[in-house]
Amino acid sequence: SQTIHQWPATLVQPVGSPLSLECTVEGTSNPNLYWYRQAAGRGLQLLFYSVGIGQISSEVPQNLSASRPQDRQFILSSKKLLLSDSGFYLCAWSASRDSPLHFGNGTRLTVT
Amino acid sequence: AQSVTQLDSHVSVSEGTPVLLRCNYSSSYSPSLFWYVQHPNKGLQLLLKYTSAATLVKGINGFEAEFKKSETSFHLTKPSAHMSDAAEYFCVATKGRDDKIIFGKGTRLHILP
């Protein structure tokens, strides 16, 4: 069966520090991969999605970047965190655009 | 443009009473529709999906949803609420290989003892 792992579960980082969140999927190949951010009391905002290795689409211009170095690995990064980067970050995968999304358990990021 | 509207940001029901969470979509074609549930500090879990095979879709935990094309609605229901149903629920629409996945803003369900 397919599983998705996302870590760390919680993270507290000072303003200006770098960020690296990692997500890996097991049990499937060539998945669509997604990074979402969920701010308190708001819905989900799509940050990045990828349909293949090295293929990244950015939905919102911002302080973050994403990379897909391997088929089932998706990394969210920042060189310098801002206070506004605080939030709940969710990684997800799907078999195709109109297939169900499967989410990781999320990372709670607090930038201080 | 395609959009998803969840009509209530908060819904409160008593334990044992029916649940109705409303979702309307705006689209010139029939999309694929999903309901997800999110418990606090957790990822989203798929409850059910509609992909045109049947208008009444049964999901996990006793939830079901009915696709009504004439009303462009996909409301989520459950006959009898349980305390463990307290969570946030998201209605999602997508269509085709290249269209975006559109999330509603979510409905927080409160269960009163």
Interface residues (C-beta under 8 A of the other chain):
Chain A: Q6 Y34 R42 G43 L44 L46 F88 L90 A92 S96 R97 D98 P100 L101 H102 F103 G104 N105 G106 R108
Chain B: S32 F34 Y36 N41 K42 G43 L44 Q45 L46 K49 T51 F90 V92 T94 K95 G96 R97 D98 D99 K100 I101 F103 G104 K105 G106
